[in-house]
Amino acid sequence: MHRRRTLFVATTALLAVGLPIGAATIVRSRTQALAARLGTAAGVPARIGSLDADLTGTLRLSDVALGELFAAERVEASVALESLLSGHFSADEIRVAAPRISVEVTRDGDSDLARVVRRLAELRKKTGTASSGSTRVRRIVVSSGTLTARVAGLGEVSADRVELVPDENGVRVITGTLRLRGGAGGIDAELQLARSAAEVALPHVSFGRVLAVGGGGTIRVGSQTIALRDVAIGRLSPGGSLEARGFLDDHGIPRPLGADLIPPRDGNPFALTLHGDKIPLAPFAALAPKGIVVGNARVSGTVSVRRAAHTTQVAVAGSVLGLRLDHKTLGPQSIPVDATVDASVAVSPDAVAVQRASFAVGAARWSLSGWLRRGSPVSGQLDVQLADAPCNELLLSVPHEIRGPLDGLTMTGTFGGRARLALDLAAPVGEGVTLETRLANACIVSAEPPAADVTQLLVSSEHTFPDGSRALVGPDEVAWFPLKRLPWFVLGAFTSAEDGRFFSHHGFDENAIARSFEIDLRDRRLARGGSTISQQLVKNAFLTHRRSLDRKIQEAVLTWRLEARLDKKQILERYFNVIELGPHIFGLRAAAAHWFGISPRELTIKQAAFLAALTAEPTNMSRRVRRAGGLDPDSAARVDLILRGMARDGIISRDDLEEARERSLHFAATALRSET
């Protein structure tokens, strides 16, 4: 009996000491083979610099690497005595010194790390070791250095005092200080959290519950630095969103800021939601598009982005205060914008769809919806509605920088309306754009704007011409030419050339606007405006000639006032006496004398058509005629177009058209010599 017990102890001691030594001896001779087998199993090149073992059952692997995915200065495995006695070579604890991990994450949330882990898991199943409880590692500890993981395209994650505790579903990760660094789109962020814990499911390497607290950090945009504090990151359920909460330091005032992220996984779409309250935009000025000034701007609300398959859904709900728009297409001054927005837009490779969009600026409540097909030819539809509101409040909702000469206009009643714009450039020319409007105009004006009172056009008043010169214009002035003394076809020549529906519209011609917009779209440039004679008169009498939003708004309101206070003949009469018909040539009396040496009442049909042709390009057409010493081909084509328009509109007969075409134009000698 004593001899048998002695034999058992000796055998146990031999196994406890001899097996590690024997294992180390065998593995030392097969280090390269072991690295090759590990690389084959993982599907990436592997490297093991050296391997050592001691009498305590500890194996040490130095200079370990698995492709570009993993590297460590040293890996130590503590082999349990019972595992040796049972014939299994299993490690209870693994200690990793100075590990580095580089992870490449794809758009669908998968990664090269996950692919390697899945490959090894499949290999275990094939070899029958997956079900063996004795092979499970009980704990993995980063014994020295910092665990660092780099995620391509996003940034870097590093942690101190890392401990990994395997369980039946994967591994629990517990860390001390956790640091996050990353950046995209000109923004760099750095966070540091006091401690964290996470559940990682294997073999798919997907995160379950996550919690990281005690954080702070910075966001850098160019030379600007934004401080963050009281940051916490967490996910309470495996299928939930990853939430981040914290406060942005706004000159000592904490502004709440948060983000919710659902990464793409198992067919679920990527989703990101940002939300905050009174977040200053000044630090992000370097990212603002040209023309948007954010120095004093603050935003509140939510922005969400959801990407699935080939469609990206963007939704915005919130408000902006203190924003300014500064661009020459809007006006000469920067324009303040305080607005609320609620919009949802879907963007795909072949279309953009505005599912809903509402904007509120003061009393103005706008809503719009529509779609635009990308590519060529362009097609789409846009519906816009302005909710009924008090007229005076609507006018005051327009920033002072845009109102300009409209200041002082006083109204009662309400105004609202809607418009629909449809595009289809695959249609024949002239049918590619349609515009429909419906206005509910119940505004009653109690006071006209002093700086732009359209009733001034009924009497003699000072007029500033496009060349900067000024003169009194009105029935009592010598240069005035009454409408009733003009031949009937002169009126027809100008209306056919400039405004064929002048006598039937109320200041605006939807068809002309649509045609002009279609030409601009086909030519891919904004050159035409579709202005009526009424709009041109208002522009010449009260406004600048720049092509900007503020001038168009002013022009629209003043055209409405012009049509309300003057009749069509009064509008035409004033128009004929101020219209530019050559360099420094204003009004029909001056134009007839300059070009033909006659009075306007002596004009022929072709002469009237020539003067009407000048309205589109008075300077360029005059230059061409002078250089040619008569009617050049381009100008002749323009004159013929107007003659055909006059015949189409019933202003002249077919015989009148043919006669005018055959008649030559004889210009006054002074008109062909030099610029007046």
C-alpha positions in Angstrom: 0.0 0.0 0.0 2.8 2.4 1.0 4.7 1.5 -2.1 1.6 2.2 -4.3 1.1 5.7 -2.7 4.7 6.5 -3.3 4.4 5.5 -7.0 1.3 7.7 -7.4 3.1 10.8 -5.9 6.1 10.2 -8.0 4.0 9.8 -11.1 2.1 13.0 -10.3 5.3 15.0 -9.8 6.7 13.7 -13.0 3.6 14.8 -14.9 3.5 18.2 -13.2 7.2 19.0 -13.9 7.9 16.8 -16.9 5.0 17.7 -19.1 5.6 21.5 -19.3 9.3 20.8 -19.9 8.5 18.2 -22.5 5.9 20.4 -24.1 8.3 23.4 -24.2 11.0 21.2 -25.8 8.7 20.0 -28.4 7.2 23.4 -29.2 10.6 25.2 -29.3 11.6 22.9 -32.1 8.3 23.5 -33.9 7.9 27.3 -33.4 7.8 28.1 -37.1 5.6 25.2 -37.8 3.2 26.4 -35.0 3.1 29.9 -36.5 2.4 28.4 -39.9 -0.4 26.3 -38.5 -1.9 29.3 -36.7 -1.7 31.4 -39.8 -3.4 28.7 -41.8 -6.2 28.4 -39.3 -6.7 32.1 -39.1 -6.4 32.8 -42.8 -3.7 35.4 -42.3 0.1 35.3 -41.9 1.2 34.6 -38.3 4.5 35.1 -36.6 6.0 33.8 -33.3 9.4 35.1 -32.4 10.2 32.7 -29.6 8.6 30.4 -27.1 9.6 29.5 -23.6 8.2 27.5 -20.6 9.0 27.2 -16.9 8.4 24.6 -14.2 5.2 26.4 -13.0 3.4 25.5 -16.2 3.7 28.9 -17.8 4.3 29.2 -21.5 5.7 32.5 -22.9 5.4 33.5 -26.6 7.3 36.6 -27.6 6.9 38.9 -30.6 3.5 37.5 -31.6 1.7 38.8 -34.7 -1.4 37.7 -36.7 -1.1 39.6 -40.0 -1.9 43.3 -39.6 -4.7 42.4 -37.2 -2.9 41.6 -34.0 0.5 42.1 -32.5 1.9 41.8 -28.9 5.3 41.9 -27.3 4.5 38.8 -25.2 1.7 36.3 -24.5 1.8 34.2 -21.4 -0.4 31.2 -20.8 -0.8 29.6 -17.3 -1.4 25.9 -17.7 -3.5 24.4 -14.9 -2.1 21.3 -13.1 -5.4 19.4 -13.3 -5.5 20.0 -17.1 -2.0 18.5 -17.4 -3.0 15.5 -15.2 -6.1 15.0 -17.3 -4.1 15.0 -20.5 -5.4 18.3 -21.8 -3.1 21.2 -22.6 -5.5 24.1 -21.4 -4.7 27.6 -20.1 -6.6 29.0 -17.2 -5.3 32.5 -17.7 -3.7 34.3 -20.6 -1.7 37.5 -20.0 -0.9 39.8 -23.0 1.8 42.5 -22.9 1.5 45.6 -25.0 -1.1 44.4 -27.5 -2.1 46.3 -30.6 -5.1 45.6 -32.7 -6.0 47.1 -36.1 -9.5 46.4 -37.2 -11.0 47.1 -40.7 -14.8 47.6 -40.4 -16.9 47.4 -43.5 -20.1 49.3 -44.3 -22.3 46.4 -43.2 -20.6 46.4 -39.7 -18.4 43.3 -40.4 -14.7 43.3 -39.8 -11.5 41.3 -40.5 -11.3 40.5 -36.8 -14.8 39.0 -36.8 -13.9 37.0 -39.9 -10.8 35.5 -38.2 -12.7 34.6 -35.1 -15.5 32.9 -37.1 -12.9 31.0 -39.0 -11.2 29.7 -35.9 -14.6 28.8 -34.4 -15.5 26.8 -37.5 -12.2 25.0 -37.2 -12.8 24.1 -33.6 -16.2 22.6 -34.6 -14.6 20.5 -37.4 -11.8 19.2 -35.0 -14.3 18.4 -32.3 -12.7 20.7 -29.6 -15.5 23.2 -29.4 -17.5 21.2 -26.9 -14.7 20.4 -24.6 -15.2 22.4 -21.4 -11.5 21.9 -20.4 -10.2 24.0 -23.3 -12.0 27.2 -22.3 -9.8 30.1 -21.0 -11.2 31.5 -17.8 -9.5 35.0 -18.0 -7.5 37.1 -20.4 -5.6 40.1 -18.9 -3.6 42.9 -20.4 -0.7 42.6 -18.0 1.3 45.7 -19.2 0.9 48.4 -21.7 -2.3 49.7 -23.3 -4.6 47.7 -25.5 -4.9 49.7 -28.7 -7.4 49.1 -31.6 -7.4 51.1 -34.8 -10.7 51.1 -36.8 -10.0 52.1 -40.4 -11.7 55.3 -41.4 -12.9 56.0 -37.9 -10.1 56.3 -35.4 -8.4 54.6 -32.5 -9.6 53.0 -29.2 -7.2 52.4 -26.4 -7.7 51.1 -22.9 -5.7 50.5 -19.7 -6.2 47.7 -17.2 -8.1 45.5 -19.6 -9.6 42.2 -18.4 -11.5 39.7 -20.7 -13.6 37.1 -19.0 -14.9 34.5 -21.3 -18.4 33.1 -20.8 -20.7 30.8 -22.7 -21.8 33.5 -25.1 -18.5 35.2 -25.8 -16.5 37.5 -23.5 -17.0 40.3 -21.0 -14.5 43.1 -21.4 -13.7 45.3 -18.4 -11.3 48.3 -18.6 -9.9 51.1 -16.7 -9.3 54.3 -18.6 -10.8 54.2 -22.1 -9.7 56.7 -24.8 -11.4 57.3 -28.1 -9.8 59.2 -30.9 -11.2 59.8 -34.3 -12.2 62.2 -37.0 -14.0 62.6 -40.3 -15.1 65.5 -42.5 -12.7 68.0 -40.9 -13.7 67.2 -37.4 -11.4 65.5 -34.9 -12.7 64.2 -31.5 -11.0 62.9 -28.4 -12.7 61.4 -25.4 -11.4 59.8 -22.2 -13.7 57.8 -19.9 -12.8 56.6 -16.4 -14.0 53.0 -16.8 -16.0 50.8 -19.1 -17.5 47.4 -19.5 -18.9 45.5 -22.5 -20.3 42.2 -23.6 -18.9 40.8 -26.9 -20.7 37.9 -28.5 -18.5 35.4 -30.3 -17.7 34.3 -33.0 -19.4 37.3 -34.7 -17.6 39.8 -32.5 -20.8 41.8 -32.0 -21.3 44.1 -28.9 -24.2 43.5 -26.5 -24.6 45.7 -23.5 -22.0 48.5 -23.2 -21.3 51.1 -20.5 -18.6 53.7 -20.3 -18.8 56.6 -17.8 -16.8 59.4 -16.2 -15.8 61.0 -19.5 -14.7 64.3 -21.0 -12.8 65.5 -24.0 -12.6 67.8 -26.9 -13.8 68.3 -30.5 -11.5 70.1 -32.8 -12.7 71.8 -36.0 -9.7 73.6 -37.7 -8.2 75.9 -35.1 -11.4 75.8 -32.9 -11.6 73.5 -29.8 -14.8 72.6 -28.1 -14.8 71.1 -24.6 -17.0 68.2 -23.6 -17.8 67.1 -20.1 -19.9 64.5 -18.2 -19.8 62.2 -21.1 -21.4 58.7 -20.8 -21.7 56.0 -23.5 -24.0 53.0 -23.1 -26.3 50.4 -24.6 -28.7 48.7 -22.3 -29.7 45.8 -24.6 -27.9 43.9 -27.3 -30.3 45.0 -30.0 -30.6 48.7 -28.9 -28.8 51.8 -30.0 -25.5 52.9 -28.7 -26.2 56.1 -26.9 -23.8 58.9 -26.0 -24.7 61.8 -23.7 -22.7 64.8 -22.5 -22.5 68.5 -22.3 -20.8 71.0 -24.6 -19.1 73.9 -22.9 -20.5 77.2 -24.2 -18.4 79.8 -22.5 -19.1 78.2 -19.1 -22.7 77.2 -19.9 -23.3 73.5 -20.3 -25.3 72.7 -23.5 -26.8 69.1 -23.6 -25.6 67.1 -26.6 -26.3 63.5 -27.5 -26.0 60.9 -30.2 -27.7 57.5 -30.9 -26.0 55.1 -33.2 -27.3 51.8 -34.7 -24.5 50.2 -36.7 -25.4 48.0 -39.7 -25.7 44.4 -38.6 -27.6 41.4 -39.9 -29.4 43.3 -42.6 -30.4 46.2 -40.2 -29.7 49.7 -41.7 -27.2 52.1 -40.3 -28.9 54.9 -38.3 -27.4 57.9 -36.5 -29.3 60.6 -34.6 -27.8 63.8 -33.2 -29.7 66.0 -30.8 -28.9 69.1 -28.8 -30.2 72.3 -27.3 -28.8 75.8 -28.2 -25.6 74.3 -29.6 -23.3 77.1 -30.8 -22.3 76.8 -34.5 -19.4 79.3 -34.3 -16.8 76.5 -33.7 -18.0 74.8 -36.9 -17.6 77.9 -39.1 -14.8 76.2 -41.1 -17.3 73.5 -42.2 -20.1 76.0 -43.2 -20.8 76.3 -46.9 -19.8 79.6 -48.6 -22.4 82.3 -47.9 -23.6 80.9 -44.5 -22.4 82.9 -41.6 -22.7 81.0 -38.3 -20.7 83.3 -35.9 -23.8 83.9 -33.6 -25.9 81.0 -34.7 -27.3 78.3 -32.4 -29.3 75.2 -33.2 -31.7 73.1 -31.2 -33.4 69.9 -32.2 -32.7 66.6 -33.9 -30.9 65.4 -37.0 -31.2 61.7 -38.0 -29.5 59.8 -40.9 -30.7 56.3 -41.8 -29.0 54.4 -44.6 -30.4 51.2 -46.0 -29.5 49.5 -49.3 -29.1 52.4 -51.8 -31.2 55.0 -50.1 -30.2 57.5 -47.4 -33.0 59.0 -45.3 -32.3 62.4 -43.6 -34.7 64.0 -41.2 -34.4 67.3 -39.4 -36.6 68.8 -36.7 -35.5 71.8 -34.8 -34.8 75.5 -34.9 -31.9 77.9 -35.8 -31.3 81.3 -34.3 -28.8 84.0 -35.3 -27.8 82.4 -38.7 -27.0 84.8 -41.5 -26.9 84.3 -45.3 -24.4 86.3 -47.2 -24.4 85.8 -50.9 -24.7 88.1 -53.9 -27.7 86.1 -55.3 -29.6 87.0 -52.1 -28.8 90.7 -51.9 -26.1 93.2 -51.1 -26.4 92.7 -47.3 -26.3 89.6 -45.2 -29.7 88.3 -44.3 -30.6 87.1 -40.8 -32.5 83.8 -40.5 -34.4 82.7 -37.4 -36.5 79.6 -38.4 -37.9 76.3 -37.4 -37.6 73.3 -39.7 -39.3 69.9 -39.9 -38.2 68.0 -43.0 -37.6 64.5 -44.3 -35.6 63.8 -47.5 -34.8 60.5 -49.2 -31.7 60.4 -51.4 -30.9 57.6 -53.8 -28.5 57.3 -56.8 -31.3 58.2 -59.2 -33.6 60.5 -57.3 -34.2 63.0 -54.4 -37.6 62.9 -52.7 -38.8 65.6 -50.3 -41.3 63.6 -48.3 -42.2 66.5 -46.1 -40.7 69.8 -45.3 -42.1 72.7 -43.3 -40.4 76.0 -42.5 -41.5 78.8 -40.2 -40.0 82.3 -40.4 -42.0 84.7 -38.3 -45.7 84.6 -39.4 -44.8 82.8 -42.6 -45.5 79.0 -42.5 -44.2 77.3 -45.7 -44.6 73.6 -46.6 -43.3 71.8 -49.6 -43.0 68.3 -51.0 -41.8 66.8 -54.3 -39.2 64.8 -56.1 -36.4 65.3 -58.6 -35.0 62.5 -60.8 -31.3 62.7 -61.2 -29.5 62.4 -64.5 -30.6 63.5 -67.9 -33.1 64.5 -69.0 -34.3 66.1 -65.7 -37.8 65.5 -64.4 -39.5 66.3 -61.2 -42.3 68.0 -59.3 -42.4 70.5 -56.4 -45.5 71.6 -54.5 -45.2 74.7 -52.3 -47.8 76.1 -49.9 -47.9 79.3 -47.8 -50.5 79.0 -45.0 -52.9 81.9 -44.7 -51.6 84.6 -42.3 -52.2 88.3 -41.7 -50.7 90.4 -44.5 -48.9 92.9 -42.4 -47.3 90.1 -40.2 -46.2 88.3 -43.3 -44.5 91.5 -44.6 -42.8 92.0 -41.2 -41.6 88.4 -41.3 -39.4 89.4 -44.3 -36.0 90.6 -42.9 -35.5 94.4 -43.1 -32.5 93.7 -45.4 -34.8 92.2 -48.0 -37.8 94.6 -47.6 -35.8 97.6 -48.6 -38.2 100.1 -50.3 -41.2 98.2 -49.1 -40.8 99.6 -45.6 -43.9 101.6 -44.7 -46.3 99.5 -46.6 -49.3 98.9 -44.3 -52.0 96.3 -44.8 -54.9 94.5 -43.2 -56.5 91.2 -44.3 -54.8 87.8 -45.0 -52.7 86.2 -47.7 -51.8 82.6 -48.6 -51.4 80.4 -51.6 -49.8 77.4 -53.3 -47.8 76.6 -56.4 -46.9 73.5 -58.3 -43.8 73.3 -60.6 -43.5 70.3 -62.9 -40.4 69.4 -64.9 -39.9 67.0 -67.8 -37.1 67.9 -70.2 -37.8 64.8 -72.2 -40.9 66.6 -73.5 -40.8 68.8 -76.7 -39.2 72.2 -76.3 -41.8 74.6 -74.8 -43.6 71.8 -72.9 -40.9 70.8 -70.5 -42.0 73.1 -67.6 -45.4 73.9 -66.2 -46.3 76.3 -63.4 -49.6 76.5 -61.6 -50.4 79.0 -58.8 -53.4 79.7 -56.7 -53.4 82.7 -54.4 -55.7 83.7 -51.7 -55.0 87.5 -51.7 -57.3 89.3 -49.3 -54.8 92.1 -48.4 -56.1 95.6 -48.1 -53.5 98.4 -48.3 -54.0 101.3 -46.1 -50.6 103.0 -46.8 -48.3 102.7 -49.8 -44.5 102.5 -49.1 -43.1 106.1 -49.2 -39.9 105.1 -51.1 -41.8 103.2 -53.8 -45.3 104.6 -54.1 -46.5 103.5 -57.5 -49.0 106.4 -57.8 -46.0 108.6 -58.4 -45.9 107.1 -61.9 -49.1 109.0 -62.7 -47.5 112.4 -62.4 -44.2 114.0 -63.2 -41.5 112.5 -60.9 -37.8 112.0 -61.0 -36.6 108.9 -62.7 -33.1 107.3 -62.4 -32.1 105.6 -65.6 -29.8 102.5 -65.9 -26.8 104.7 -66.9 -27.2 106.7 -63.7 -28.7 109.8 -65.3 -31.8 111.4 -63.8 -34.7 113.4 -65.3 -38.3 114.3 -64.6 -40.7 112.0 -66.4 -44.4 112.6 -66.7 -47.2 114.1 -68.8 -46.1 117.7 -68.1 -42.5 117.1 -69.4 -41.4 118.1 -73.0 -39.9 114.6 -73.7 -43.2 112.8 -72.8 -45.0 111.1 -75.7 -48.7 110.2 -75.1 -49.8 106.7 -75.7 -52.8 107.9 -77.8 -50.5 109.4 -80.4 -48.7 106.1 -81.1 -49.7 103.9 -84.1 -51.6 100.8 -82.9 -49.0 98.4 -84.2 -46.3 100.0 -82.0 -48.1 98.8 -78.9 -48.5 95.4 -80.5 -44.8 95.2 -81.4 -43.7 95.7 -77.8 -46.3 93.4 -76.2 -45.5 90.6 -78.7 -41.8 91.0 -78.0 -42.0 91.4 -74.3 -45.3 90.4 -72.9 -47.8 88.7 -75.2 -50.5 88.3 -72.4 -50.1 91.9 -71.1 -53.7 92.8 -71.3 -55.0 89.5 -69.7 -52.7 88.9 -66.7 -52.5 90.8 -63.4 -48.8 91.6 -63.5 -47.3 88.0 -63.7 -47.3 85.6 -66.5 -47.0 82.0 -65.3 -46.5 80.6 -68.8 -43.7 83.1 -69.6 -42.0 82.2 -66.3 -42.2 78.5 -67.0 -40.9 79.0 -70.6 -38.0 81.1 -69.3 -37.2 78.5 -66.6 -37.2 75.7 -69.2 -34.8 77.6 -71.4 -32.5 78.2 -68.4 -32.6 74.5 -67.5 -31.9 73.3 -71.1 -29.1 75.8 -71.4 -27.9 75.0 -67.9 -27.6 78.7 -66.9 -29.9 81.3 -65.3 -30.2 84.0 -67.8 -33.9 84.7 -68.4 -36.4 86.0 -66.0 -39.8 85.9 -67.8 -40.6 89.5 -66.6 -43.8 91.2 -67.7 -43.9 94.8 -68.8 -45.4 95.7 -65.4 -42.4 94.0 -63.7 -40.0 95.8 -66.0 -41.6 99.2 -65.2 -41.4 98.6 -61.5 -37.8 97.6 -61.8 -36.8 100.6 -63.9 -38.7 103.1 -61.7 -37.9 101.9 -58.1 -35.3 99.1 -58.0 -31.8 98.2 -58.9 -31.0 96.0 -61.9 -29.1 93.3 -60.0 -30.4 89.7 -60.3 -31.0 88.8 -56.6 -33.6 87.4 -54.3 -34.3 90.7 -52.4 -34.9 92.6 -55.7 -37.3 89.8 -56.9 -39.3 90.0 -53.7 -39.5 93.7 -53.9 -40.5 93.6 -57.5 -43.3 91.1 -56.9 -44.9 93.2 -54.2 -44.6 96.5 -56.2 -45.9 94.8 -59.4 -49.0 93.8 -57.4 -49.4 97.5 -56.2 -48.8 98.8 -59.8 -51.5 96.6 -61.3 -53.9 97.6 -58.4 -53.4 101.4 -58.8 -52.8 101.9 -62.5 -54.7 100.6 -65.5 -53.0 98.9 -68.4 -52.8 102.0 -70.7 -51.2 104.0 -67.9 -48.7 101.3 -67.3 -47.8 101.1 -71.0 -47.6 104.9 -71.4 -45.1 105.2 -68.6 -43.2 102.2 -69.9 -42.8 103.6 -73.4 -41.4 106.9 -72.0 -38.6 105.3 -69.9 -37.6 102.1 -71.7 -34.0 101.8 -72.8 -33.7 101.4 -76.6 -30.0 102.0 -77.2 -26.9 103.3 -75.3 -28.2 106.2 -73.3 -31.4 106.2 -75.3 -34.5 106.2 -73.1 -38.1 106.4 -74.3 -39.7 106.0 -77.7 -39.4 109.8 -78.6 -35.6 109.7 -78.2 -35.3 106.2 -79.8 -37.3 107.1 -83.0 -35.3 110.3 -83.4 -31.9 108.6 -82.8 -32.4 105.5 -85.0 -34.6 106.9 -87.8 -34.7 110.7 -87.4 -38.5 110.7 -87.0 -41.3 111.0 -84.5 -42.8 107.9 -82.9 -46.1 108.4 -84.6 -44.2 108.1 -88.0 -42.8 104.7 -87.3 -43.5 101.8 -89.8 -44.3 98.3 -88.7 -40.7 97.1 -89.3 -39.2 100.1 -87.5 -41.5 99.4 -84.5 -40.4 95.8 -84.6 -36.7 96.9 -84.6 -37.2 99.1 -81.6 -39.1 96.3 -79.8 -36.2 94.0 -80.6 -33.8 96.4 -78.8 -35.5 95.8 -75.4 -33.8 92.5 -74.9 -30.2 93.7 -75.5 -30.1 97.4 -76.2 -26.3 97.8 -75.9 -25.2 94.6 -77.7 -27.7 94.9 -80.6 -26.8 98.6 -81.0 -23.1 97.7 -81.2 -23.8 95.0 -83.9 -25.9 97.4 -86.0 -23.2 100.1 -85.9 -20.4 97.6 -86.8 -22.4 96.2 -89.7 -23.5 99.7 -90.9 -27.1 98.4 -91.0 -29.2 95.4 -89.9 -26.8 92.5 -89.1 -27.9 88.9 -89.5 -28.5 88.3 -85.8 -30.5 91.5 -85.3 -32.5 90.8 -88.6 -33.4 87.4 -87.2 -34.7 89.0 -84.0 -36.7 91.6 -85.9 -38.2 88.9 -88.1 -39.2 86.9 -85.0 -41.1 89.8 -83.6 -42.8 90.4 -86.9 -44.0 86.8 -87.0 -45.1 87.2 -83.4 -47.2 90.2 -84.3 -48.9 88.2 -87.1 -49.5 85.3 -84.7 -51.1 87.6 -82.2 -53.3 89.2 -84.8 -51.7 92.6 -84.6 -50.8 92.6 -88.3 -52.1 90.7 -91.2 -50.2 88.2 -93.4 -49.9 90.8 -96.1 -48.6 93.3 -93.6 -46.0 90.7 -92.5 -44.8 90.0 -96.0 -44.6 93.7 -96.8 -42.6 94.5 -93.7 -40.2 91.7 -94.4 -39.4 93.0 -97.9 -39.0 96.6 -96.7 -35.5 97.8 -95.9 -34.5 99.6 -92.7 -32.8 102.9 -93.3 -31.0 104.2 -90.2 -30.1 107.8 -89.4 -26.5 108.4 -90.3 -25.7 109.6 -86.7 -27.0 106.3 -85.3 -24.4 104.3 -87.2 -21.4 106.5 -86.5 -20.7 106.3 -82.7 -22.3 105.6 -79.4 -24.5 108.5 -78.2 
